[in-house]
Amino acid sequence: MTDYPSAPAGPLAVGNDPATGRVDAGDIGIAYTESGSGEPLVLLHGGESGRIQYDVFRPLLGDGIRAIAYDQRDTGDSTNPDAPYDLEDLARDCAALIRGLGYERAHVFGASFGGLVALQLAISVPEVVRTLSVGATVARVAFVPGSVTGDIVDLPPDRRARKMLDFVLTPEGRASEQLVAETMAVLVHRPAAQDARRLDAVRGVDLTDRLSAITAPTLLVYGGDDPAARPDVGRGIADAIPGARLEVIPRVRHGITLEGKDITARLVREHVLAHPHDDVRTTTGSK
């Protein structure tokens, strides 16, 4: 594990115009894009994407929220050593970003792979999480051959994109040229070594017995037709986290931030604004 010092706060987005920045934490460089102002909400992307996953989603969160999407390790413009890491390292990266932006705590939303990171963050670094929102995720990872996720991870990165369309979008969603284009635009093709490190970071992870330690107000959002992170998976997580609330979006598969983006953004927005900070900034940041 790496001990992360706080880094200077990055640029503050003006209105809804996006701004980009970087927080350096030890030997990790964390690149981010943000828009809006108000309650800080950190967005964690899925396994096959990067911070670009939230380019269309961020504006849907509306006024009163500073939405910050970042690239995890081995993704986009973030940098990290060519060395193995684990889920807790990814969670600590997120904590370093929050602190590096000048916050003691922030709201957190993660989808799919990012949801798993968010769960780990709320368990291992609970003091930085004001509220937790996760969706389309699992608490136990098993890439079983023949399963939906097992079949996808067994494909080379360049062949996953077409398979991901069926996984993420319903038949109605795939009939929309705009939605298909949005989905294809957020898929990231990593070199094999980077791809392998990310898969190894979560392979065999099981947070099931630790979910009861989560104390942040928690919202779970799942697609009613998700073939992998099914609603019953979300129900199991919700039952294990004290006070957690589960919302299921009908006729949506794994793409809760794509085909289900409008409803998901509304649910997350309501959850964030229902739990405002008293004082969200540390002395290193500025409003």
C-alpha positions in Angstrom: 0.0 0.0 0.0 1.1 3.6 -0.7 0.7 6.4 1.8 -0.7 9.4 -0.1 0.1 13.0 0.7 -2.5 15.6 -0.1 -1.9 17.5 -3.3 -2.9 21.1 -4.1 -6.5 21.5 -5.3 -7.0 21.6 -9.0 -9.0 24.1 -11.1 -12.6 24.8 -10.2 -15.0 24.4 -13.1 -17.0 27.5 -13.9 -20.7 26.9 -14.3 -21.3 23.9 -16.5 -18.1 24.3 -18.6 -15.9 21.3 -18.0 -12.4 21.7 -16.7 -9.5 19.2 -16.5 -6.8 18.8 -13.9 -4.5 16.3 -12.2 -3.7 15.3 -8.6 -0.4 13.7 -7.9 -0.4 11.2 -5.0 3.0 9.5 -4.5 3.9 7.8 -7.8 0.3 8.0 -9.0 -1.0 10.8 -11.2 -4.8 11.1 -11.2 -6.4 12.9 -14.2 -9.9 14.2 -13.9 -12.6 16.2 -15.6 -15.2 18.2 -13.7 -18.2 20.5 -14.2 -20.6 22.4 -12.1 -20.3 23.8 -8.6 -21.6 22.9 -5.2 -21.7 19.5 -3.5 -18.6 17.5 -4.6 -19.5 14.3 -6.3 -16.7 11.9 -7.4 -17.6 9.6 -10.3 -15.9 6.2 -10.7 -16.0 4.6 -14.1 -16.5 1.0 -15.1 -14.0 -1.6 -16.2 -14.2 -1.0 -19.9 -14.3 2.7 -19.8 -12.6 5.8 -18.3 -13.7 9.2 -17.1 -15.2 9.8 -20.5 -18.0 7.5 -19.4 -19.5 10.5 -17.6 -19.1 13.2 -20.3 -22.8 13.0 -21.1 -23.9 12.0 -17.6 -22.2 14.8 -15.7 -24.4 17.7 -17.0 -27.6 15.7 -16.2 -26.8 16.0 -12.5 -27.9 19.6 -12.6 -27.2 22.7 -10.5 -25.7 22.5 -7.0 -23.3 19.6 -7.7 -19.6 19.7 -8.6 -19.2 16.5 -10.6 -15.7 15.1 -10.8 -14.9 12.1 -13.0 -11.4 10.7 -13.0 -9.3 8.0 -14.7 -8.4 5.1 -12.5 -5.0 3.3 -12.8 -4.1 2.0 -16.3 -6.7 4.3 -17.8 -6.7 7.4 -19.9 -4.4 10.2 -18.8 -3.8 8.9 -15.3 -0.3 7.4 -14.7 1.0 4.6 -12.5 4.0 2.3 -12.2 4.0 -0.9 -14.3 3.4 -3.0 -11.1 0.5 -5.0 -9.7 -2.1 -3.3 -7.4 -5.3 -4.4 -5.7 -8.8 -3.1 -5.0 -7.7 -1.3 -1.9 -5.0 0.6 -3.8 -7.7 1.8 -6.2 -9.9 2.9 -3.3 -7.0 4.8 -1.7 -6.4 6.5 -5.1 -10.0 7.8 -4.9 -9.4 9.0 -1.3 -6.2 10.7 -2.4 -8.1 12.5 -5.2 -10.8 13.8 -2.7 -8.1 15.1 -0.3 -6.0 16.4 -3.1 -8.9 18.5 -4.3 -9.1 20.0 -0.9 -12.0 18.1 0.6 -12.3 16.2 3.8 -15.2 14.3 2.4 -17.1 14.0 -0.9 -20.1 12.2 -2.3 -19.1 9.1 -4.3 -20.9 7.3 -7.2 -19.4 4.3 -8.9 -20.9 2.1 -11.6 -19.9 -1.6 -12.3 -16.1 -1.9 -11.7 -16.3 1.6 -10.2 -19.0 0.6 -7.9 -16.8 -2.1 -6.5 -14.1 0.5 -5.9 -16.6 2.7 -4.2 -17.7 0.0 -1.9 -14.1 -0.7 -0.9 -13.6 3.0 -0.4 -16.6 3.2 2.0 -15.2 0.2 3.9 -11.5 1.1 4.1 -11.5 4.9 4.1 -15.0 5.7 5.4 -14.0 9.2 6.7 -13.8 10.6 3.1 -17.2 9.4 2.0 -20.2 11.7 2.7 -22.7 9.6 0.7 -22.3 6.4 -1.3 -24.1 5.7 -4.5 -23.3 2.5 -6.4 -24.9 0.8 -9.3 -24.7 -2.3 -11.6 -22.0 -3.8 -9.3 -21.3 -6.8 -7.2 -19.6 -7.4 -3.9 -18.0 -10.7 -4.9 -16.1 -11.1 -8.2 -16.0 -14.5 -9.9 -15.0 -14.6 -13.6 -16.6 -17.9 -14.2 -16.2 -19.4 -17.7 -19.5 -19.5 -19.5 -21.0 -16.7 -17.5 -21.7 -13.3 -19.0 -18.8 -11.6 -17.4 -16.5 -14.6 -17.8 -17.2 -14.7 -21.5 -16.4 -10.9 -21.8 -13.1 -10.9 -19.8 -11.9 -13.9 -21.8 -12.1 -11.9 -25.0 -9.2 -9.8 -26.2 -9.8 -6.1 -25.5 -10.4 -5.3 -29.2 -13.2 -7.9 -29.4 -15.0 -6.8 -26.3 -16.6 -3.7 -27.7 -19.2 -5.5 -29.8 -20.0 -7.9 -27.0 -20.3 -5.0 -24.6 -23.2 -3.5 -26.6 -25.3 -6.6 -25.9 -24.2 -6.5 -22.3 -24.9 -2.8 -21.7 -27.9 -2.0 -23.9 -31.3 -3.5 -24.4 -32.5 -4.4 -27.9 -34.4 -1.1 -27.9 -31.2 0.7 -26.9 -29.2 -1.0 -29.6 -31.8 0.3 -32.1 -30.9 3.9 -31.3 -28.0 5.1 -33.4 -27.3 7.9 -30.9 -27.2 5.6 -27.9 -25.0 3.1 -29.7 -22.6 5.9 -30.7 -22.5 7.2 -27.1 -21.7 3.7 -25.8 -19.0 3.0 -28.4 -17.4 6.4 -27.6 -16.9 5.6 -23.9 -15.3 2.1 -24.4 -11.6 2.1 -23.7 -9.1 -0.2 -25.4 -6.1 -0.8 -23.2 -2.8 -2.6 -23.9 -2.8 -6.2 -22.7 -0.6 -5.6 -19.7 -2.8 -2.8 -18.4 -5.9 -4.8 -19.0 -4.5 -7.7 -17.1 -3.5 -5.6 -14.1 -7.0 -4.2 -13.8 -8.6 -7.6 -14.0 -6.2 -9.1 -11.5 -6.9 -6.2 -9.1 -10.5 -7.4 -8.6 -10.2 -11.1 -9.4 -11.5 -13.2 -6.5 -12.5 -10.1 -4.4 -15.3 -10.7 -1.9 -16.5 -7.8 0.2 -19.7 -9.6 1.3 -18.8 -9.9 5.0 -17.5 -6.3 5.2 -20.6 -4.5 3.8 -22.2 -4.1 7.2 -19.3 -1.8 8.2 -20.4 0.9 5.7 -21.9 3.8 7.6 -22.4 6.4 4.7 -25.9 6.9 3.5 -26.1 4.5 0.6 -28.1 4.4 -2.6 -28.0 1.4 -5.0 -29.2 1.6 -8.6 -29.6 -1.4 -10.8 -31.0 -2.2 -14.2 -34.0 -4.5 -14.1 -32.7 -6.5 -17.1 -29.0 -6.5 -16.2 -27.6 -9.9 -17.1 -24.8 -9.8 -14.6 -25.4 -7.4 -11.8 -28.9 -8.5 -11.4 -31.4 -6.7 -9.1 -31.3 -9.6 -6.6 -27.5 -8.9 -6.3 -28.3 -5.3 -5.5 -30.9 -6.4 -3.0 -28.3 -8.6 -1.3 -25.9 -5.6 -1.0 -28.7 -3.3 0.2 -29.7 -5.7 2.9 -26.2 -6.0 4.1 -25.5 -2.2 4.4 -27.4 -0.5 7.3 -30.1 1.8 6.0 -29.2 1.3 2.3 -31.9 2.0 -0.4 -32.2 0.0 -3.6 -33.7 1.5 -6.8 -34.3 -0.7 -9.9 -34.7 0.9 -13.3 -37.1 -1.2 -15.5 -36.0 -2.2 -19.1 -32.4 -1.3 -18.5 -29.4 -3.6 -18.7 -25.9 -2.9 -17.4 -25.8 0.6 -18.9 -27.3 2.6 -16.0 -25.2 5.6 -17.0 -26.0 5.2 -20.7 -29.4 3.9 -21.5 -30.6 4.6 -17.9 -28.6 7.9 -17.5 -31.6 10.2 -17.0 -33.1 8.2 -14.2 -29.8 7.3 -12.6 -28.7 11.0 -12.6 -31.9 12.1 -11.0 -31.6 9.4 -8.3 -28.0 10.2 -7.5 -28.7 14.0 -7.5 -31.6 13.6 -5.0 -29.4 11.4 -2.8 -26.5 13.8 -2.8 -28.6 16.9 -2.2 -30.5 15.2 0.6 -27.2 14.9 2.6 -25.4 18.2 2.1 -22.1 18.9 3.8 -21.8 21.4 6.6 -18.2 22.3 5.6 -16.9 20.3 2.6 -13.6 22.0 2.2 -10.3 21.6 4.0 -7.8 24.5 4.4 -6.0 23.5 1.2 -9.1 24.1 -1.1 -11.0 27.2 -2.1 -14.6 27.7 -3.1 
